[in-house]
Amino acid sequence: MNRDFTLTEEQEQIRELARDFAARELRPRAALWDAKQTFHADVLPMLAELGFFGMLLPEEYDGLNLGMLTYLVALEQIAWGDASVAITLSVHNSLPTEMILKYGSEEQKRRWLPAMARGEILSAFALSEAGAGSDAASLQARAERDGDGWLLNGEKMWVTNGAAAGVLVVMVRTDAPGERRGARGIGAFVVPTDTPGYEVGKKEDKMGLRGSETVSVAFNDLRLGSEALLGDPDKGLIYALSSLEGGRVGVGAQALGIAQAALEHAVAYAGEREQFGRPIKDFQGLAFKLADMATRIEASRGLLHRAARAWDAGHLDLQLSSMTKLFCSETAVWVTSQAINIFGGYGFMRDYPVEKLFRDAKVTEIYEGTSEIQRLVIARSLYQPRAAKG
Ligand SMILES: Cc1cc2nc3c(=O)[nH]c(=O)nc-3n(C[C@H](O)[C@H](O)[C@H](O)COP(=O)(O)OP(=O)(O)OC[C@H]3O[C@@H](n4cnc5c(N)ncnc54)[C@H](O)[C@@H]3O)c2cc1C
């Protein structure tokens, strides 16, 4: 791996540590996890040992406080090893953890964050429902006041980590039935998964990220005390959408790791495979393809690191996080598709790694906001005075 001179010595060391781990523990097993749809539970304690569950958290909550850039540099390497493992970490670090840190009371932070930072508790984020995806404000699951606590009912779809998690942050309606006031009227609750009334439902059979478990979860008269509510009962969706700014750059890093892996496989294969008496890399049509793949990846990495630096300086905005997710995810889908072409018929076969990378890349254009939604956010931001300055 080449030295990246835009990183500090420490960031470079963490990048190498993550790369070594991915090469040793993830790459050799990723194809099997994919084929059998096996969740990679046994690598989680090793990742916890390396500090991957608390990289963004302050030291007072047992985190490493390394900052977004360092975290994303490491996450890219984990995704290079296996994108399913990367999404497990990305959801945990960017969404529930971040929401508790940002909107939780001191008591909630002390109760949850140290165990989450040490990797003793894996977490999940439950916003989407069968009828509410891009239009998250239309969600139907409800929390009703019940004495001094709350009673939750409803169902959530596609919860990453939902089966293995010890705790979920869930967004449910707190307003009157039938009432809808934009993003308001939705609360965010911290739900321990051992609470009676919490049920894990169907595990999805997915095109890609098959080593990551995506499940539905149901709340059946699930009773929570008042201490489960994060912040204002009216603002849970606003909190969730704000946390997705960090989540989206995490998906950007995941996409980039997939794209980098595809490029490396394509470069190696094009150097070895011979047709018409010479390596196929010597055909200009193919060499130009490799050049475009490498260039788009570098451009994506530049954008990702800019977003990470903005976050670390406290200035990441919706526009930059959406641009980062959009560009990195579309780069990953394009690069992995080109890699399949470079492998020819072998690229279409499960025996070779690039078809899995293509399948894993696709979802990065969908979750945490589809490409269409990212474009809407970016286009809207162009009409706000702050963004127009450039
Ligand atoms: C593997 C996987 C893991 C997931 N993990 C989680 C998780 O952990 N937690 C969670 O809460 N959710 C999760 N999701 C859900 C994910 O966030 C949603 O799938 C995503 O937000 C899109 O919602 P939808 O699937 O309902 O599509 P829809 O919103 O129904 O969109 C369908 C199509 O319409 C387009 N569209 C919708 N509205 C507009 C518009 N206004 N303008 C233009 N086009 C539009 C979309 O871009 C898309 O092309 C996961 C999904 C997957 C596939």
Ligand as a Chemical Component Dictionary entry (heavy atoms), coordinates in Angstrom:
data_LIG
# 
_chem_comp.id                   LIG 
_chem_comp.type                 NON-POLYMER 
_chem_comp.pdbx_formal_charge   0 
_chem_comp.three_letter_code    LIG 
# 
loop_
_chem_comp_atom.comp_id 
_chem_comp_atom.atom_id 
_chem_comp_atom.alt_atom_id 
_chem_comp_atom.type_symbol 
_chem_comp_atom.charge 
_chem_comp_atom.model_Cartn_x 
_chem_comp_atom.model_Cartn_y 
_chem_comp_atom.model_Cartn_z 
_chem_comp_atom.pdbx_ordinal 
LIG C1  C1  C 0 -29.427 -3.931 2.917  1  
LIG C2  C2  C 0 -30.247 -2.826 3.504  2  
LIG C3  C3  C 0 -30.009 -2.427 4.802  3  
LIG C4  C4  C 0 -30.792 -1.421 5.383  4  
LIG N1  N1  N 0 -30.573 -1.063 6.693  5  
LIG C5  C5  C 0 -31.408 -0.167 7.287  6  
LIG C6  C6  C 0 -31.287 0.118  8.692  7  
LIG O1  O1  O 0 -30.397 -0.384 9.400  8  
LIG N2  N2  N 0 -32.187 0.955  9.248  9  
LIG C7  C7  C 0 -33.185 1.549  8.520  10 
LIG O2  O2  O 0 -33.970 2.301  9.099  11 
LIG N3  N3  N 0 -33.315 1.324  7.193  12 
LIG C8  C8  C 0 -32.455 0.473  6.558  13 
LIG N4  N4  N 0 -32.590 0.201  5.208  14 
LIG C9  C9  C 0 -33.661 0.861  4.456  15 
LIG C10 C10 C 0 -33.134 1.920  3.477  16 
LIG O3  O3  O 0 -32.666 3.031  4.159  17 
LIG C11 C11 C 0 -34.268 2.219  2.486  18 
LIG O4  O4  O 0 -34.375 1.092  1.638  19 
LIG C12 C12 C 0 -34.011 3.463  1.663  20 
LIG O5  O5  O 0 -34.077 4.609  2.457  21 
LIG C13 C13 C 0 -35.022 3.615  0.501  22 
LIG O6  O6  O 0 -36.344 3.422  0.935  23 
LIG P1  P1  P 0 -37.313 2.386  0.147  24 
LIG O7  O7  O 0 -36.540 1.127  -0.005 25 
LIG O8  O8  O 0 -38.593 2.336  0.871  26 
LIG O9  O9  O 0 -37.502 3.019  -1.285 27 
LIG P2  P2  P 0 -38.579 4.139  -1.706 28 
LIG O10 O10 O 0 -38.475 5.297  -0.801 29 
LIG O11 O11 O 0 -39.900 3.482  -1.864 30 
LIG O12 O12 O 0 -38.024 4.547  -3.127 31 
LIG C14 C14 C 0 -38.292 3.816  -4.335 32 
LIG C15 C15 C 0 -37.693 4.607  -5.490 33 
LIG O13 O13 O 0 -38.313 5.899  -5.562 34 
LIG C16 C16 C 0 -37.349 6.912  -5.512 35 
LIG N5  N5  N 0 -37.877 8.083  -4.807 36 
LIG C17 C17 C 0 -38.570 8.117  -3.635 37 
LIG N6  N6  N 0 -38.889 9.380  -3.312 38 
LIG C18 C18 C 0 -38.394 10.159 -4.307 39 
LIG C19 C19 C 0 -38.385 11.556 -4.568 40 
LIG N7  N7  N 0 -38.940 12.429 -3.718 41 
LIG N8  N8  N 0 -37.780 12.013 -5.692 42 
LIG C20 C20 C 0 -37.190 11.138 -6.561 43 
LIG N9  N9  N 0 -37.162 9.822  -6.374 44 
LIG C21 C21 C 0 -37.750 9.334  -5.266 45 
LIG C22 C22 C 0 -36.173 6.299  -4.738 46 
LIG O14 O14 O 0 -34.962 6.973  -5.004 47 
LIG C23 C23 C 0 -36.185 4.881  -5.299 48 
LIG O15 O15 O 0 -35.546 4.871  -6.545 49 
LIG C24 C24 C 0 -31.798 -0.777 4.624  50 
LIG C25 C25 C 0 -32.006 -1.168 3.291  51 
LIG C26 C26 C 0 -31.249 -2.173 2.736  52 
LIG C27 C27 C 0 -31.519 -2.570 1.310  53 
# 
loop_
_chem_comp_bond.comp_id 
_chem_comp_bond.atom_id_1 
_chem_comp_bond.atom_id_2 
_chem_comp_bond.value_order 
_chem_comp_bond.pdbx_ordinal 
LIG C1  C2  SING 1  
LIG C2  C3  SING 2  
LIG C2  C26 DOUB 3  
LIG C3  C4  DOUB 4  
LIG C4  N1  SING 5  
LIG C4  C24 SING 6  
LIG N1  C5  DOUB 7  
LIG C5  C6  SING 8  
LIG C5  C8  SING 9  
LIG C6  O1  DOUB 10 
LIG C6  N2  SING 11 
LIG N2  C7  SING 12 
LIG C7  O2  DOUB 13 
LIG C7  N3  SING 14 
LIG N3  C8  DOUB 15 
LIG C8  N4  SING 16 
LIG N4  C9  SING 17 
LIG N4  C24 SING 18 
LIG C9  C10 SING 19 
LIG C10 O3  SING 20 
LIG C10 C11 SING 21 
LIG C11 O4  SING 22 
LIG C11 C12 SING 23 
LIG C12 O5  SING 24 
LIG C12 C13 SING 25 
LIG C13 O6  SING 26 
LIG O6  P1  SING 27 
LIG P1  O7  DOUB 28 
LIG P1  O8  SING 29 
LIG P1  O9  SING 30 
LIG O9  P2  SING 31 
LIG P2  O10 DOUB 32 
LIG P2  O11 SING 33 
LIG P2  O12 SING 34 
LIG O12 C14 SING 35 
LIG C14 C15 SING 36 
LIG C15 O13 SING 37 
LIG C15 C23 SING 38 
LIG O13 C16 SING 39 
LIG C16 N5  SING 40 
LIG C16 C22 SING 41 
LIG N5  C17 SING 42 
LIG N5  C21 SING 43 
LIG C17 N6  DOUB 44 
LIG N6  C18 SING 45 
LIG C18 C19 SING 46 
LIG C18 C21 DOUB 47 
LIG C19 N7  SING 48 
LIG C19 N8  DOUB 49 
LIG N8  C20 SING 50 
LIG C20 N9  DOUB 51 
LIG N9  C21 SING 52 
LIG C22 O14 SING 53 
LIG C22 C23 SING 54 
LIG C23 O15 SING 55 
LIG C24 C25 DOUB 56 
LIG C25 C26 SING 57 
LIG C26 C27 SING 58 
# 
